[in-house]
Amino acid sequence: GLMIGCELVHADDGAPDPGRALAVVEHCREESRLLFLTCGSFGNVLRWMPPLVVTPGEVDRALSAFAAALDATR
C-alpha cells in the first residue's frame, strides 16, 4: 500500500520534535477525524498510510487538515 513519513523537527536546530508530532496527531484526530501514527527513533515522524482506493478529494481534505494542524501547533 501507500506509505510516506513526515519528520517534524525544530526549526532552529533541526532536533527531533516529538511533542509537536503528538500535538499534530491530536489536533488532526479531534478536529478532522484524520488518524496518524507516530514512528521513528524519536517519535517525531508521522506516517501517512491511505488506502489504495483513496480519492483525490480525500487527499485534498487530509492535506488541508494536516496544514491546519501544523498552523495550530506552532
All heavy atoms as TSV, in Angstrom:
chain	resi	resn	atom	element	x	y	z
A	1	GLY	N	N	0.820	-1.190	0.000
A	1	GLY	CA	C	0.000	0.000	0.000
A	1	GLY	C	C	0.855	1.242	0.000
A	1	GLY	O	O	2.078	1.200	-0.061
A	2	LEU	N	N	0.181	2.346	0.085
A	2	LEU	CA	C	0.850	3.636	0.104
A	2	LEU	C	C	1.339	3.944	1.508
A	2	LEU	O	O	0.646	3.684	2.475
A	2	LEU	CB	C	-0.125	4.730	-0.317
A	2	LEU	CG	C	-0.793	4.589	-1.679
A	2	LEU	CD1	C	-1.862	5.655	-1.853
A	2	LEU	CD2	C	0.236	4.683	-2.782
A	3	MET	N	N	2.531	4.521	1.626
A	3	MET	CA	C	3.018	4.978	2.923
A	3	MET	C	C	4.114	6.012	2.698
A	3	MET	O	O	4.957	5.848	1.824
A	3	MET	CB	C	3.578	3.851	3.779
A	3	MET	CG	C	3.977	4.339	5.156
A	3	MET	SD	S	4.463	3.048	6.318
A	3	MET	CE	C	6.037	2.563	5.672
A	4	ILE	N	N	4.050	7.060	3.491
A	4	ILE	CA	C	5.114	8.069	3.475
A	4	ILE	C	C	5.248	8.605	4.891
A	4	ILE	O	O	4.289	8.608	5.660
A	4	ILE	CB	C	4.816	9.207	2.467
A	4	ILE	CG1	C	6.032	10.088	2.283
A	4	ILE	CG2	C	3.599	10.012	2.895
A	4	ILE	CD1	C	5.947	10.995	1.076
A	5	GLY	N	N	6.430	9.042	5.251
A	5	GLY	CA	C	6.660	9.612	6.571
A	5	GLY	C	C	6.980	11.086	6.463
A	5	GLY	O	O	7.612	11.532	5.508
A	6	CYS	N	N	6.539	11.842	7.447
A	6	CYS	CA	C	6.807	13.275	7.524
A	6	CYS	C	C	7.498	13.532	8.858
A	6	CYS	O	O	6.882	13.369	9.917
A	6	CYS	CB	C	5.492	14.037	7.409
A	6	CYS	SG	S	5.698	15.809	7.505
A	7	GLU	N	N	8.756	13.910	8.811
A	7	GLU	CA	C	9.532	14.116	10.031
A	7	GLU	C	C	9.371	15.550	10.523
A	7	GLU	O	O	9.560	16.507	9.767
A	7	GLU	CB	C	11.011	13.822	9.768
A	7	GLU	CG	C	11.866	13.952	10.998
A	7	GLU	CD	C	13.321	13.623	10.738
A	7	GLU	OE1	O	13.756	13.609	9.571
A	7	GLU	OE2	O	14.037	13.385	11.722
A	8	LEU	N	N	9.024	15.716	11.794
A	8	LEU	CA	C	8.889	17.037	12.392
A	8	LEU	C	C	10.114	17.321	13.253
A	8	LEU	O	O	10.483	16.516	14.120
A	8	LEU	CB	C	7.616	17.117	13.233
A	8	LEU	CG	C	6.322	16.913	12.454
A	8	LEU	CD1	C	5.125	17.021	13.380
A	8	LEU	CD2	C	6.194	17.903	11.319
A	9	VAL	N	N	10.758	18.445	12.960
A	9	VAL	CA	C	11.961	18.851	13.682
A	9	VAL	C	C	11.830	20.318	14.081
A	9	VAL	O	O	11.027	21.066	13.524
A	9	VAL	CB	C	13.243	18.655	12.832
A	9	VAL	CG1	C	13.447	17.192	12.498
A	9	VAL	CG2	C	13.192	19.491	11.571
A	10	HIS	N	N	12.636	20.727	15.062
A	10	HIS	CA	C	12.673	22.132	15.477
A	10	HIS	C	C	13.339	22.956	14.375
A	10	HIS	O	O	14.360	22.552	13.813
A	10	HIS	CB	C	13.465	22.291	16.778
A	10	HIS	CG	C	12.784	21.691	17.958
A	10	HIS	ND1	N	11.776	22.325	18.641
A	10	HIS	CD2	C	12.962	20.500	18.574
A	10	HIS	CE1	C	11.361	21.560	19.628
A	10	HIS	NE2	N	12.066	20.432	19.614
A	11	ALA	N	N	12.759	24.122	14.079
A	11	ALA	CA	C	13.271	24.974	13.004
A	11	ALA	C	C	14.652	25.542	13.327
A	11	ALA	O	O	15.470	25.719	12.417
A	11	ALA	CB	C	12.300	26.118	12.729
A	12	ASP	N	N	14.927	25.789	14.590
A	12	ASP	CA	C	16.186	26.452	14.933
A	12	ASP	C	C	17.406	25.552	14.844
A	12	ASP	O	O	18.459	25.968	14.386
A	12	ASP	CB	C	16.100	27.104	16.314
A	12	ASP	CG	C	15.697	26.118	17.407
A	12	ASP	OD1	O	15.219	25.011	17.082
A	12	ASP	OD2	O	15.858	26.461	18.594
A	13	ASP	N	N	17.265	24.289	15.259
A	13	ASP	CA	C	18.459	23.430	15.276
A	13	ASP	C	C	18.280	22.076	14.581
A	13	ASP	O	O	19.207	21.277	14.533
A	13	ASP	CB	C	18.931	23.210	16.708
A	13	ASP	CG	C	17.889	22.518	17.577
A	13	ASP	OD1	O	16.805	22.166	17.072
A	13	ASP	OD2	O	18.166	22.340	18.781
A	14	GLY	N	N	17.089	21.797	14.065
A	14	GLY	CA	C	16.856	20.533	13.358
A	14	GLY	C	C	16.713	19.326	14.264
A	14	GLY	O	O	16.683	18.191	13.785
A	15	ALA	N	N	16.601	19.558	15.571
A	15	ALA	CA	C	16.440	18.445	16.510
A	15	ALA	C	C	15.031	17.859	16.382
A	15	ALA	O	O	14.080	18.573	16.055
A	15	ALA	CB	C	16.668	18.935	17.936
A	16	PRO	N	N	14.869	16.572	16.627
A	16	PRO	CA	C	13.542	15.949	16.558
A	16	PRO	C	C	12.550	16.665	17.475
A	16	PRO	O	O	12.922	17.143	18.552
A	16	PRO	CB	C	13.795	14.520	17.050
A	16	PRO	CG	C	15.241	14.275	16.803
A	16	PRO	CD	C	15.915	15.603	16.998
A	17	ASP	N	N	11.280	16.733	17.028
A	17	ASP	CA	C	10.242	17.412	17.798
A	17	ASP	C	C	9.055	16.477	18.050
A	17	ASP	O	O	7.992	16.627	17.445
A	17	ASP	CB	C	9.789	18.674	17.067
A	17	ASP	CG	C	8.980	19.607	17.937
A	17	ASP	OD1	O	8.601	19.206	19.059
A	17	ASP	OD2	O	8.722	20.740	17.497
A	18	PRO	N	N	9.226	15.493	18.947
A	18	PRO	CA	C	8.139	14.556	19.208
A	18	PRO	C	C	6.926	15.202	19.863
A	18	PRO	O	O	5.797	14.760	19.668
A	18	PRO	CB	C	8.764	13.510	20.129
A	18	PRO	CG	C	9.925	14.195	20.763
A	18	PRO	CD	C	10.415	15.194	19.748
A	19	GLY	N	N	7.122	16.269	20.606
A	19	GLY	CA	C	5.994	16.962	21.230
A	19	GLY	C	C	5.053	17.551	20.194
A	19	GLY	O	O	3.831	17.433	20.307
A	20	ARG	N	N	5.616	18.176	19.193
A	20	ARG	CA	C	4.768	18.740	18.130
A	20	ARG	C	C	4.122	17.627	17.330
A	20	ARG	O	O	2.972	17.748	16.905
A	20	ARG	CB	C	5.571	19.647	17.225
A	20	ARG	CG	C	4.667	20.359	16.225
A	20	ARG	CD	C	5.358	21.463	15.503
A	20	ARG	NE	N	4.430	22.180	14.648
A	20	ARG	CZ	C	4.809	22.824	13.569
A	20	ARG	NH1	N	6.082	22.880	13.243
A	20	ARG	NH2	N	3.917	23.446	12.830
A	21	ALA	N	N	4.843	16.542	17.105
A	21	ALA	CA	C	4.257	15.416	16.371
A	21	ALA	C	C	3.001	14.916	17.087
A	21	ALA	O	O	1.960	14.705	16.452
A	21	ALA	CB	C	5.271	14.291	16.210
A	22	LEU	N	N	3.077	14.765	18.399
A	22	LEU	CA	C	1.898	14.324	19.162
A	22	LEU	C	C	0.790	15.357	19.123
A	22	LEU	O	O	-0.393	15.014	19.026
A	22	LEU	CB	C	2.282	14.013	20.604
A	22	LEU	CG	C	3.071	12.732	20.810
A	22	LEU	CD1	C	3.486	12.590	22.276
A	22	LEU	CD2	C	2.276	11.527	20.363
A	23	ALA	N	N	1.148	16.640	19.172
A	23	ALA	CA	C	0.145	17.696	19.103
A	23	ALA	C	C	-0.564	17.690	17.751
A	23	ALA	O	O	-1.785	17.877	17.678
A	23	ALA	CB	C	0.795	19.055	19.368
A	24	VAL	N	N	0.178	17.456	16.677
A	24	VAL	CA	C	-0.423	17.375	15.346
A	24	VAL	C	C	-1.357	16.172	15.263
A	24	VAL	O	O	-2.472	16.270	14.739
A	24	VAL	CB	C	0.667	17.313	14.245
A	24	VAL	CG1	C	0.074	16.939	12.898
A	24	VAL	CG2	C	1.402	18.647	14.160
A	25	VAL	N	N	-0.924	15.040	15.787
A	25	VAL	CA	C	-1.762	13.829	15.793
A	25	VAL	C	C	-3.071	14.109	16.522
A	25	VAL	O	O	-4.156	13.790	16.020
A	25	VAL	CB	C	-1.017	12.640	16.441
A	25	VAL	CG1	C	-1.965	11.490	16.730
A	25	VAL	CG2	C	0.122	12.181	15.544
A	26	GLU	N	N	-2.990	14.714	17.697
A	26	GLU	CA	C	-4.193	15.007	18.481
A	26	GLU	C	C	-5.103	15.989	17.768
A	26	GLU	O	O	-6.318	15.813	17.726
A	26	GLU	CB	C	-3.805	15.548	19.856
A	26	GLU	CG	C	-3.207	14.500	20.764
A	26	GLU	CD	C	-2.783	15.068	22.106
A	26	GLU	OE1	O	-3.288	16.142	22.494
A	26	GLU	OE2	O	-1.951	14.428	22.758
A	27	HIS	N	N	-4.532	17.045	17.209
A	27	HIS	CA	C	-5.326	18.048	16.505
A	27	HIS	C	C	-6.056	17.418	15.324
A	27	HIS	O	O	-7.253	17.651	15.133
A	27	HIS	CB	C	-4.435	19.195	16.031
A	27	HIS	CG	C	-5.187	20.343	15.454
A	27	HIS	ND1	N	-5.620	20.357	14.147
A	27	HIS	CD2	C	-5.596	21.498	15.998
A	27	HIS	CE1	C	-6.251	21.483	13.917
A	27	HIS	NE2	N	-6.258	22.198	15.026
A	28	CYS	N	N	-5.342	16.637	14.528
A	28	CYS	CA	C	-5.965	16.001	13.360
A	28	CYS	C	C	-7.085	15.048	13.776
A	28	CYS	O	O	-8.141	15.014	13.138
A	28	CYS	CB	C	-4.921	15.266	12.527
A	28	CYS	SG	S	-3.848	16.366	11.596
A	29	ARG	N	N	-6.878	14.313	14.847
A	29	ARG	CA	C	-7.904	13.373	15.310
A	29	ARG	C	C	-9.131	14.116	15.817
A	29	ARG	O	O	-10.263	13.793	15.455
A	29	ARG	CB	C	-7.343	12.467	16.393
A	29	ARG	CG	C	-8.341	11.385	16.840
A	29	ARG	CD	C	-7.843	10.520	17.979
A	29	ARG	NE	N	-7.692	11.328	19.183
A	29	ARG	CZ	C	-6.545	11.512	19.831
A	29	ARG	NH1	N	-5.439	10.939	19.400
A	29	ARG	NH2	N	-6.487	12.272	20.909
A	30	GLU	N	N	-8.917	15.136	16.632
A	30	GLU	CA	C	-10.031	15.851	17.250
A	30	GLU	C	C	-10.777	16.751	16.276
A	30	GLU	O	O	-12.000	16.830	16.318
A	30	GLU	CB	C	-9.522	16.677	18.431
A	30	GLU	CG	C	-9.047	15.825	19.586
A	30	GLU	CD	C	-8.398	16.637	20.693
A	30	GLU	OE1	O	-8.439	17.884	20.634
A	30	GLU	OE2	O	-7.849	16.013	21.612
A	31	GLU	N	N	-10.067	17.422	15.407
A	31	GLU	CA	C	-10.692	18.405	14.524
A	31	GLU	C	C	-11.173	17.825	13.197
A	31	GLU	O	O	-12.121	18.348	12.619
A	31	GLU	CB	C	-9.716	19.561	14.251
A	31	GLU	CG	C	-9.280	20.310	15.487
A	31	GLU	CD	C	-10.424	21.029	16.172
A	31	GLU	OE1	O	-11.319	21.545	15.473
A	31	GLU	OE2	O	-10.431	21.059	17.424
A	32	SER	N	N	-10.516	16.784	12.701
A	32	SER	CA	C	-10.800	16.304	11.345
A	32	SER	C	C	-11.059	14.817	11.244
A	32	SER	O	O	-11.305	14.322	10.147
A	32	SER	CB	C	-9.620	16.644	10.426
A	32	SER	OG	O	-9.274	17.990	10.532
A	33	ARG	N	N	-10.928	14.112	12.374
A	33	ARG	CA	C	-11.054	12.656	12.361
A	33	ARG	C	C	-10.032	12.003	11.419
A	33	ARG	O	O	-10.253	10.945	10.852
A	33	ARG	CB	C	-12.471	12.232	12.009
A	33	ARG	CG	C	-13.481	12.694	13.053
A	33	ARG	CD	C	-14.862	12.260	12.761
A	33	ARG	NE	N	-14.887	10.814	12.571
A	33	ARG	CZ	C	-15.966	10.137	12.266
A	33	ARG	NH1	N	-17.098	10.742	12.120
A	33	ARG	NH2	N	-15.916	8.839	12.109
A	34	LEU	N	N	-8.889	12.659	11.253
A	34	LEU	CA	C	-7.783	12.151	10.452
A	34	LEU	C	C	-6.805	11.486	11.411
A	34	LEU	O	O	-6.355	12.098	12.380
A	34	LEU	CB	C	-7.097	13.296	9.706
A	34	LEU	CG	C	-5.858	12.966	8.884
A	34	LEU	CD1	C	-6.209	12.022	7.732
A	34	LEU	CD2	C	-5.244	14.252	8.342
A	35	LEU	N	N	-6.478	10.232	11.152
A	35	LEU	CA	C	-5.621	9.468	12.062
A	35	LEU	C	C	-4.209	9.343	11.512
A	35	LEU	O	O	-4.013	8.996	10.352
A	35	LEU	CB	C	-6.199	8.072	12.285
A	35	LEU	CG	C	-7.599	8.009	12.887
A	35	LEU	CD1	C	-8.051	6.562	12.996
A	35	LEU	CD2	C	-7.637	8.690	14.231
A	36	PHE	N	N	-3.254	9.621	12.366
A	36	PHE	CA	C	-1.841	9.421	12.063
A	36	PHE	C	C	-1.248	8.508	13.115
A	36	PHE	O	O	-1.723	8.457	14.247
A	36	PHE	CB	C	-1.068	10.746	12.129
A	36	PHE	CG	C	-1.222	11.630	10.942
A	36	PHE	CD1	C	-2.004	12.759	11.011
A	36	PHE	CD2	C	-0.567	11.337	9.759
A	36	PHE	CE1	C	-2.139	13.597	9.926
A	36	PHE	CE2	C	-0.692	12.163	8.664
A	36	PHE	CZ	C	-1.481	13.302	8.746
A	37	LEU	N	N	-0.172	7.845	12.763
A	37	LEU	CA	C	0.643	7.091	13.713
A	37	LEU	C	C	1.993	7.778	13.779
A	37	LEU	O	O	2.521	8.220	12.762
A	37	LEU	CB	C	0.839	5.650	13.244
A	37	LEU	CG	C	-0.397	4.780	13.137
A	37	LEU	CD1	C	-0.032	3.441	12.515
A	37	LEU	CD2	C	-1.012	4.583	14.498
A	38	THR	N	N	2.548	7.879	14.986
A	38	THR	CA	C	3.913	8.384	15.098
A	38	THR	C	C	4.863	7.194	15.034
A	38	THR	O	O	4.513	6.071	15.393
A	38	THR	CB	C	4.138	9.163	16.405
A	38	THR	OG1	O	3.836	8.324	17.509
A	38	THR	CG2	C	3.298	10.421	16.444
A	39	CYS	N	N	6.053	7.450	14.564
A	39	CYS	CA	C	7.060	6.395	14.471
A	39	CYS	C	C	8.427	7.052	14.474
A	39	CYS	O	O	8.554	8.253	14.659
A	39	CYS	CB	C	6.835	5.537	13.218
A	39	CYS	SG	S	6.967	6.443	11.666
A	40	GLY	N	N	9.442	6.274	14.264
A	40	GLY	CA	C	10.814	6.770	14.252
A	40	GLY	C	C	11.464	6.619	15.616
A	40	GLY	O	O	10.789	6.443	16.630
A	41	SER	N	N	12.747	6.704	15.626
A	41	SER	CA	C	13.521	6.536	16.858
A	41	SER	C	C	13.160	7.551	17.932
A	41	SER	O	O	13.261	7.278	19.120
A	41	SER	CB	C	15.017	6.659	16.565
A	41	SER	OG	O	15.416	5.655	15.665
A	42	PHE	N	N	12.724	8.740	17.517
A	42	PHE	CA	C	12.412	9.805	18.465
A	42	PHE	C	C	10.916	10.088	18.559
A	42	PHE	O	O	10.510	11.010	19.260
A	42	PHE	CB	C	13.165	11.088	18.086
A	42	PHE	CG	C	14.647	10.883	18.008
A	42	PHE	CD1	C	15.282	10.768	16.785
A	42	PHE	CD2	C	15.413	10.775	19.163
A	42	PHE	CE1	C	16.648	10.569	16.704
A	42	PHE	CE2	C	16.780	10.574	19.094
A	42	PHE	CZ	C	17.398	10.458	17.861
A	43	GLY	N	N	10.099	9.345	17.823
A	43	GLY	CA	C	8.654	9.561	17.850
A	43	GLY	C	C	8.231	10.850	17.177
A	43	GLY	O	O	7.159	11.378	17.465
A	44	ASN	N	N	9.036	11.353	16.255
A	44	ASN	CA	C	8.743	12.628	15.604
A	44	ASN	C	C	8.370	12.486	14.134
A	44	ASN	O	O	8.306	13.471	13.408
A	44	ASN	CB	C	9.941	13.566	15.723
A	44	ASN	CG	C	11.140	13.076	14.941
A	44	ASN	OD1	O	11.486	11.897	14.993
A	44	ASN	ND2	N	11.791	13.968	14.230
A	45	VAL	N	N	8.096	11.279	13.696
A	45	VAL	CA	C	7.709	11.036	12.303
A	45	VAL	C	C	6.233	10.645	12.270
A	45	VAL	O	O	5.781	9.824	13.055
A	45	VAL	CB	C	8.574	9.918	11.672
A	45	VAL	CG1	C	8.129	9.646	10.237
A	45	VAL	CG2	C	10.043	10.301	11.716
A	46	LEU	N	N	5.487	11.275	11.365
A	46	LEU	CA	C	4.078	10.949	11.172
A	46	LEU	C	C	3.943	10.078	9.938
A	46	LEU	O	O	4.487	10.402	8.882
A	46	LEU	CB	C	3.244	12.222	10.992
A	46	LEU	CG	C	3.303	13.221	12.137
A	46	LEU	CD1	C	2.468	14.442	11.799
A	46	LEU	CD2	C	2.817	12.594	13.416
A	47	ARG	N	N	3.232	8.979	10.085
A	47	ARG	CA	C	3.013	8.061	8.957
A	47	ARG	C	C	1.719	8.401	8.243
A	47	ARG	O	O	0.658	8.459	8.848
A	47	ARG	CB	C	2.890	6.622	9.447
A	47	ARG	CG	C	4.157	5.972	9.765
A	47	ARG	CD	C	3.906	4.506	10.015
A	47	ARG	NE	N	4.903	4.022	10.928
A	47	ARG	CZ	C	4.985	2.782	11.323
A	47	ARG	NH1	N	4.106	1.901	10.912
A	47	ARG	NH2	N	5.936	2.414	12.134
A	48	TRP	N	N	1.820	8.588	6.958
A	48	TRP	CA	C	0.653	8.712	6.076
A	48	TRP	C	C	0.464	7.348	5.443
A	48	TRP	O	O	1.354	6.858	4.746
A	48	TRP	CB	C	0.921	9.725	4.969
A	48	TRP	CG	C	1.003	11.149	5.375
A	48	TRP	CD1	C	2.052	11.770	5.986
A	48	TRP	CD2	C	-0.006	12.135	5.203
A	48	TRP	NE1	N	1.753	13.088	6.189
A	48	TRP	CE2	C	0.500	13.345	5.710
A	48	TRP	CE3	C	-1.284	12.117	4.641
A	48	TRP	CZ2	C	-0.234	14.517	5.689
A	48	TRP	CZ3	C	-2.004	13.294	4.624
A	48	TRP	CH2	C	-1.483	14.483	5.148
A	49	MET	N	N	-0.681	6.716	5.675
A	49	MET	CA	C	-0.953	5.387	5.100
A	49	MET	C	C	-2.387	5.323	4.566
A	49	MET	O	O	-3.244	4.664	5.137
A	49	MET	CB	C	-0.735	4.298	6.151
A	49	MET	CG	C	0.695	4.185	6.599
A	49	MET	SD	S	1.044	2.799	7.701
A	49	MET	CE	C	-0.124	2.996	9.001
A	50	PRO	N	N	-2.652	6.021	3.455
A	50	PRO	CA	C	-4.007	5.977	2.906
A	50	PRO	C	C	-4.265	4.639	2.213
A	50	PRO	O	O	-3.321	3.964	1.781
A	50	PRO	CB	C	-4.009	7.118	1.896
A	50	PRO	CG	C	-2.583	7.206	1.451
A	50	PRO	CD	C	-1.762	6.872	2.676
A	51	PRO	N	N	-5.536	4.279	2.094
A	51	PRO	CA	C	-5.851	3.055	1.360
A	51	PRO	C	C	-5.560	3.260	-0.134
A	51	PRO	O	O	-5.514	4.394	-0.617
A	51	PRO	CB	C	-7.348	2.865	1.605
A	51	PRO	CG	C	-7.856	4.226	1.879
A	51	PRO	CD	C	-6.737	4.946	2.583
A	52	LEU	N	N	-5.380	2.177	-0.842
A	52	LEU	CA	C	-5.098	2.276	-2.279
A	52	LEU	C	C	-6.255	2.890	-3.055
A	52	LEU	O	O	-6.072	3.367	-4.170
A	52	LEU	CB	C	-4.763	0.896	-2.842
A	52	LEU	CG	C	-3.421	0.328	-2.383
A	52	LEU	CD1	C	-3.238	-1.089	-2.907
A	52	LEU	CD2	C	-2.268	1.201	-2.837
A	53	VAL	N	N	-7.444	2.907	-2.482
A	53	VAL	CA	C	-8.613	3.458	-3.174
A	53	VAL	C	C	-8.880	4.911	-2.772
A	53	VAL	O	O	-9.966	5.437	-3.029
A	53	VAL	CB	C	-9.872	2.594	-2.915
A	53	VAL	CG1	C	-9.692	1.214	-3.525
A	53	VAL	CG2	C	-10.163	2.501	-1.425
A	54	VAL	N	N	-7.894	5.590	-2.176
A	54	VAL	CA	C	-8.070	6.978	-1.759
A	54	VAL	C	C	-8.367	7.837	-2.993
A	54	VAL	O	O	-7.809	7.631	-4.069
A	54	VAL	CB	C	-6.832	7.487	-0.996
A	54	VAL	CG1	C	-5.607	7.590	-1.886
A	54	VAL	CG2	C	-7.128	8.809	-0.310
A	55	THR	N	N	-9.275	8.785	-2.823
A	55	THR	CA	C	-9.642	9.670	-3.936
A	55	THR	C	C	-8.854	10.978	-3.847
A	55	THR	O	O	-8.362	11.346	-2.773
A	55	THR	CB	C	-11.147	9.996	-3.901
A	55	THR	OG1	O	-11.419	10.790	-2.731
A	55	THR	CG2	C	-11.994	8.734	-3.913
A	56	PRO	N	N	-8.744	11.690	-4.958
A	56	PRO	CA	C	-8.074	12.995	-4.911
A	56	PRO	C	C	-8.733	13.952	-3.907
A	56	PRO	O	O	-8.034	14.699	-3.222
A	56	PRO	CB	C	-8.203	13.517	-6.342
A	56	PRO	CG	C	-8.274	12.274	-7.178
A	56	PRO	CD	C	-9.070	11.306	-6.346
A	57	GLY	N	N	-10.038	13.910	-3.792
A	57	GLY	CA	C	-10.735	14.760	-2.834
A	57	GLY	C	C	-10.363	14.428	-1.400
A	57	GLY	O	O	-10.201	15.323	-0.559
A	58	GLU	N	N	-10.231	13.148	-1.098
A	58	GLU	CA	C	-9.826	12.729	0.244
A	58	GLU	C	C	-8.400	13.170	0.553
A	58	GLU	O	O	-8.097	13.585	1.670
A	58	GLU	CB	C	-9.979	11.220	0.393
A	58	GLU	CG	C	-11.418	10.757	0.402
A	58	GLU	CD	C	-11.577	9.255	0.251
A	58	GLU	OE1	O	-10.700	8.602	-0.364
A	58	GLU	OE2	O	-12.593	8.738	0.750
A	59	VAL	N	N	-7.540	13.093	-0.435
A	59	VAL	CA	C	-6.154	13.548	-0.257
A	59	VAL	C	C	-6.146	15.052	0.012
A	59	VAL	O	O	-5.452	15.529	0.914
A	59	VAL	CB	C	-5.285	13.198	-1.485
A	59	VAL	CG1	C	-3.914	13.866	-1.396
A	59	VAL	CG2	C	-5.139	11.698	-1.628
A	60	ASP	N	N	-6.938	15.806	-0.741
A	60	ASP	CA	C	-7.014	17.249	-0.532
A	60	ASP	C	C	-7.507	17.584	0.877
A	60	ASP	O	O	-6.957	18.471	1.539
A	60	ASP	CB	C	-7.931	17.905	-1.568
A	60	ASP	CG	C	-7.332	17.925	-2.959
A	60	ASP	OD1	O	-6.101	17.767	-3.087
A	60	ASP	OD2	O	-8.110	18.102	-3.922
A	61	ARG	N	N	-8.531	16.883	1.347
A	61	ARG	CA	C	-9.060	17.130	2.693
A	61	ARG	C	C	-8.007	16.786	3.760
A	61	ARG	O	O	-7.865	17.507	4.747
A	61	ARG	CB	C	-10.345	16.331	2.926
A	61	ARG	CG	C	-11.545	16.948	2.234
A	61	ARG	CD	C	-12.864	16.384	2.719
A	61	ARG	NE	N	-12.983	14.935	2.668
A	61	ARG	CZ	C	-13.370	14.241	1.609
A	61	ARG	NH1	N	-13.691	14.847	0.484
A	61	ARG	NH2	N	-13.447	12.924	1.676
A	62	ALA	N	N	-7.294	15.693	3.554
A	62	ALA	CA	C	-6.263	15.295	4.516
A	62	ALA	C	C	-5.132	16.321	4.550
A	62	ALA	O	O	-4.648	16.681	5.638
A	62	ALA	CB	C	-5.722	13.913	4.175
A	63	LEU	N	N	-4.713	16.803	3.395
A	63	LEU	CA	C	-3.643	17.798	3.358
A	63	LEU	C	C	-4.085	19.108	4.005
A	63	LEU	O	O	-3.300	19.756	4.703
A	63	LEU	CB	C	-3.182	18.034	1.918
A	63	LEU	CG	C	-2.393	16.890	1.298
A	63	LEU	CD1	C	-2.162	17.150	-0.184
A	63	LEU	CD2	C	-1.078	16.690	2.023
A	64	SER	N	N	-5.335	19.496	3.802
A	64	SER	CA	C	-5.856	20.707	4.439
A	64	SER	C	C	-5.888	20.553	5.956
A	64	SER	O	O	-5.523	21.473	6.696
A	64	SER	CB	C	-7.258	21.025	3.919
A	64	SER	OG	O	-7.214	21.397	2.571
A	65	ALA	N	N	-6.328	19.389	6.426
A	65	ALA	CA	C	-6.366	19.130	7.869
A	65	ALA	C	C	-4.959	19.121	8.449
A	65	ALA	O	O	-4.726	19.656	9.547
A	65	ALA	CB	C	-7.062	17.795	8.135
A	66	PHE	N	N	-4.008	18.546	7.740
A	66	PHE	CA	C	-2.628	18.497	8.191
A	66	PHE	C	C	-2.043	19.912	8.259
A	66	PHE	O	O	-1.387	20.277	9.241
A	66	PHE	CB	C	-1.812	17.606	7.257
A	66	PHE	CG	C	-0.384	17.419	7.659
A	66	PHE	CD1	C	-0.052	16.827	8.864
A	66	PHE	CD2	C	0.640	17.833	6.824
A	66	PHE	CE1	C	1.273	16.646	9.226
A	66	PHE	CE2	C	1.961	17.653	7.165
A	66	PHE	CZ	C	2.287	17.059	8.389
A	67	ALA	N	N	-2.299	20.726	7.238
A	67	ALA	CA	C	-1.817	22.096	7.229
A	67	ALA	C	C	-2.404	22.890	8.404
A	67	ALA	O	O	-1.693	23.655	9.066
A	67	ALA	CB	C	-2.149	22.769	5.909
A	68	ALA	N	N	-3.687	22.695	8.682
A	68	ALA	CA	C	-4.330	23.383	9.807
A	68	ALA	C	C	-3.701	22.951	11.127
A	68	ALA	O	O	-3.486	23.769	12.032
A	68	ALA	CB	C	-5.825	23.104	9.810
A	69	ALA	N	N	-3.377	21.681	11.250
A	69	ALA	CA	C	-2.747	21.173	12.472
A	69	ALA	C	C	-1.349	21.748	12.642
A	69	ALA	O	O	-0.951	22.090	13.758
A	69	ALA	CB	C	-2.702	19.646	12.465
A	70	LEU	N	N	-0.608	21.857	11.552
A	70	LEU	CA	C	0.725	22.457	11.635
A	70	LEU	C	C	0.634	23.918	12.069
A	70	LEU	O	O	1.410	24.365	12.910
A	70	LEU	CB	C	1.452	22.341	10.294
A	70	LEU	CG	C	1.903	20.943	9.888
A	70	LEU	CD1	C	2.481	20.964	8.479
A	70	LEU	CD2	C	2.913	20.374	10.874
A	71	ASP	N	N	-0.328	24.648	11.510
A	71	ASP	CA	C	-0.515	26.054	11.899
A	71	ASP	C	C	-0.910	26.171	13.369
A	71	ASP	O	O	-0.438	27.057	14.076
A	71	ASP	CB	C	-1.576	26.717	11.024
A	71	ASP	CG	C	-1.090	26.991	9.622
A	71	ASP	OD1	O	0.137	27.022	9.393
A	71	ASP	OD2	O	-1.950	27.178	8.728
A	72	ALA	N	N	-1.779	25.274	13.823
A	72	ALA	CA	C	-2.287	25.339	15.185
A	72	ALA	C	C	-1.256	24.935	16.237
A	72	ALA	O	O	-1.430	25.269	17.406
A	72	ALA	CB	C	-3.529	24.452	15.321
A	73	THR	N	N	-0.213	24.246	15.832
A	73	THR	CA	C	0.759	23.717	16.806
A	73	THR	C	C	2.100	24.434	16.740
A	73	THR	O	O	3.095	23.907	17.231
A	73	THR	CB	C	0.967	22.206	16.603
A	73	THR	OG1	O	1.457	21.970	15.271
A	73	THR	CG2	C	-0.316	21.449	16.830
A	74	ARG	N	N	2.164	25.588	16.151
A	74	ARG	CA	C	3.424	26.332	16.069
A	74	ARG	C	C	3.942	26.692	17.418
A	74	ARG	O	O	3.308	26.970	18.333
A	74	ARG	CB	C	3.249	27.598	15.257
A	74	ARG	CG	C	3.176	27.320	13.804
A	74	ARG	CD	C	3.171	28.583	13.029
A	74	ARG	NE	N	2.912	28.188	11.650
A	74	ARG	CZ	C	2.931	28.989	10.654
A	74	ARG	NH1	N	3.176	30.246	10.842
A	74	ARG	NH2	N	2.698	28.576	9.446
